[in-house]
Amino acid sequence: MYDCIIIGAGISGCSLAFELSKYSGKVLWLEKNNDVADETTKANSAIIHAGYDPEPNTLMAKYNIWGNKIIPSLCKDLDVPCKNIGSLVVGFSEEDDKTIEVLYKRGIENGVENQRIIKQPELSKMEPNLNPACTSALYAPSACIINPWQFAIALSEVAIQNGVELRLNEEVTSIKKDGDIFIVNDTYKAKLVVNCAGVMCDHVTGLIKKPNYKITPNKGEYYLLDKSQGNLVHHVIFQCPTKIGKGVLVAPTVDGNLIVGPTSTNTNVDDYSTTSAGLKIIRENAVKSVPNMKLQENIRTFAGLRARSDTKDFIVGEDKDVHNYFSIAGMASPGLSSASAIALDVVRMMQEKNYFLNLKKDYVSTRKVVRFKEMSHEQRKEYIEKHPEYGRIICRCETISEGEIIDAIRRSPKPVSLDGIKRRCNAGMGRCQSGFCGPRVQEILANELGVSQLDIMLDKNGSYILCGRTKENDDE
């Protein structure tokens, strides 16, 4: 018997598991994939938004502002890259100027601090590579960039350390209720259930009742440019939003690259493809903001799915029809910015029902990660003397040592794929995209897990890299 079962291990599930782990109570956490943060959380714009975009008096507005205030300090505690660089919504016409004025007033109503409208020539001084045709911009200094998957992984590692029980490769296929007790997958019993299943939230709710909302997966395609383009802009550069989204952005990443995108296309839950048509839209729109951007410096394209609800807002809290069944659903943008605040609020809702009332005396709330490339020469020398594996650089693009890879494997939840390693310590994230280090990472992962290299996957279940030996005799 568990006090609570969490369904889904994206940023919403990771945030809730982290917060619940501070309290006495048994928590079970179920995820259909072989790792956490392996859906929307790994493929998005990686921005903690300031909060001027959501309509006032919505849950999106409430939780975005709250999340923006607490996530930077939380990232500091968890040793997760997060940089407060601010954002600019740029305009090119009188019509755009009017939109910027609307966003500014909305930001005031929502509670965005220190935002202001700026004009030329100040705009070009702030961003010399911005199109000089930009006439004005909304500047929001509280916006941040973050590593979203490392954030989710850090939250999950601490939650597990505090006693949350995570079961990977456990897709939820049935939810029943026997009196006041939920029975999930005909096996697990709990007093509370929280649905954090992302683009599958309405499907999961449909296992216990008829959903009163519909989730439409909305695909966003992106370019990731090499570090040679990383200093082209110093803020998150948005164009004025339209009915279909916030438009194409150009932004630095916390690792020194440049991210460009996304598109906005309704699709199905399995469509992570990038298309020539989608990438063309990005190219044509992005150069309007930053004309001298070199998109030929692209090292990867990717796509992520947003969980857009027909309610046009987040769905947070206890279901009106099913007692003790909670949802954190419809987490499209600003979902990443809001997840930590929503988790705190859902815990409060549970406490109002007399669950999770007692803080643990010895709960863990911080985490520290060794990053070899950030050490001074003297620190590296001293560390290698104690830990020789840190003296062997495996990923040359990102300067990631064997020691960092081994550390990542030995923390829980354990990665079982090359992308799982990439998300934890950046090995394979550089210009060659694992072309050089991939085989060595695969070997280290197999050795640490005690399995054959044939069992190592690129990412999700079934994405095997090797299919067999080309020769039966190893000596040949």
C-alpha positions, 0 to 999 in steps of 0.5 A, a space after each residue: 500500500 502506497 500513500 501516493 502513486 505518481 504517473 509519468 516522469 517528465 518535469 511535472 512528475 520529477 518536480 512532484 516526486 522531489 517535493 513529496 520526498 521531503 515528507 513522511 509517506 510511501 510514494 511509488 512513481 511509474 514511468 513507461 520509458 527506460 529513463 526519466 525526462 525522455 519525452 517533452 522534457 528533453 526537447 523544448 526551448 529550455 527557457 524559464 519564461 518571465 511570465 508576460 505571455 499567459 493571459 491574466 488570471 489563468 493557472 499558466 500566469 499564476 504558476 509561471 510567475 511563481 516558478 520563475 521566482 523559485 527555479 533559479 535558487 532550486 537549480 543552485 541547490 541541485 547544481 543544475 545549469 541555469 542562467 538569468 540572461 533575460 528575454 527580448 520580444 522584438 517588433 518590426 512594425 507599428 502592429 508589432 509595437 502594439 502587440 509589445 504594449 499589450 504584452 507589457 500591460 499583461 506582464 504588469 497584471 501578472 506580476 512580472 518584475 522590472 520589465 520595460 519597453 526599449 527602443 533603438 538605439 538602445 536595442 542595438 547596443 544590447 544586441 549588436 547582431 539583431 536586425 537593425 529593422 527592429 523598432 522596439 522590444 519588450 525586455 524582461 530581465 527575469 527570464 532564464 535559460 536552463 538545462 531542462 533534462 538535467 533539472 528533471 534528472 537532478 530532481 529525480 535523483 534527490 527524490 529517490 535518495 529520499 525514498 521515492 520508489 521509481 519503477 521504469 518500463 512500467 506503462 500504466 494500462 489500468 486504474 481501478 478504484 476499490 472504495 477509497 483505494 486505487 489499484 493501478 495495473 492490477 498490482 499497486 495500491 494507493 490512497 492518492 494518484 497523480 496523473 503527470 503523463 504529459 501528452 498521454 494525460 487524457 488517455 490516462 484519465 480515460 482509464 478511470 473516467 471519461 476525460 473532461 478535456 482533450 490533449 493535442 500533441 503539438 510538435 515543435 522542430 528546432 535547430 541546435 547550432 555549434 558553439 561558434 554561434 553561441 555568442 551571437 546573441 546574449 538574450 532570448 530573442 522572441 518575435 511577437 507571438 501569434 495565435 499558434 504560438 510564441 513564434 521562432 526564437 533565437 537563444 543561447 543555451 547554458 552549454 554555449 550553443 545556439 537554439 533556433 525554433 520551434 515550429 508549431 504543428 498538431 500531430 500524434 503522440 509518436 511523431 518526433 520527426 523533423 521535416 524539410 518544410 518545418 526547418 524551412 519555416 524556422 530558417 525563413 523566420 529566424 534570419 528576420 531576427 538575426 540576419 547574420 546567423 550561420 545556420 550551416 553551423 547546425 550540429 543537430 535538428 530535433 523535435 519535441 511535443 507540447 501537451 496542448 489542452 482544449 481548455 487552453 490552460 493548465 489542468 491542476 488539482 483534484 478531479 471533481 468526479 474521482 476523489 483523491 485523483 489529481 492531475 497535472 495536465 495540459 503542460 504546454 509552454 510555460 510548463 517547464 517554467 511552472 512545474 516546480 510551483 505546481 508541485 508545491 501547490 499540489 502538495 499543499 492540496 494533499 496536505 489540506 486532505 491530511 496527507 504528507 503532513 510531516 517533514 522528514 528530519 533528514 531529507 536531502 534537498 541538495 546535490 553536487 556534480 563534478 564537472 571536470 571542464 569547469 575545474 582549474 588546472 590545479 584542481 584537475 591535477 589534484 582530483 586526478 591524483 585521487 580519481 585517475 579515471 578523471 584523467 581520461 577524456 572520453 568526449 573531446 568536444 565537451 571535455 567529459 571524462 570517464 570519471 564523470 560518465 561512471 559517476 552518472 551511471 552509478 547514480 539512481 536512476 541509472 541510465 541504460 542508453 547513450 542518450 541517458 549518459 548524454 542527458 546526465 553529463 553532456 558526453 556526446 552533446 558536442 559538435 560530432 554528436 557522439 561520432 568520436 566518443 559514442 563507442 567508448 561510452 557504450 563500452 563503459 556503460 556496458 561494463 558498469 551495468 554488467 551487460 553486453 554491448 549488444 544490450 545498450 540502446 541509443 535511447 528508448 527501448 528497442 533502439 539498439 545500436 549493435 545487432 551482432 558480431 561481424 566475425 565469430 572469432 574475436 582474434 580475427 
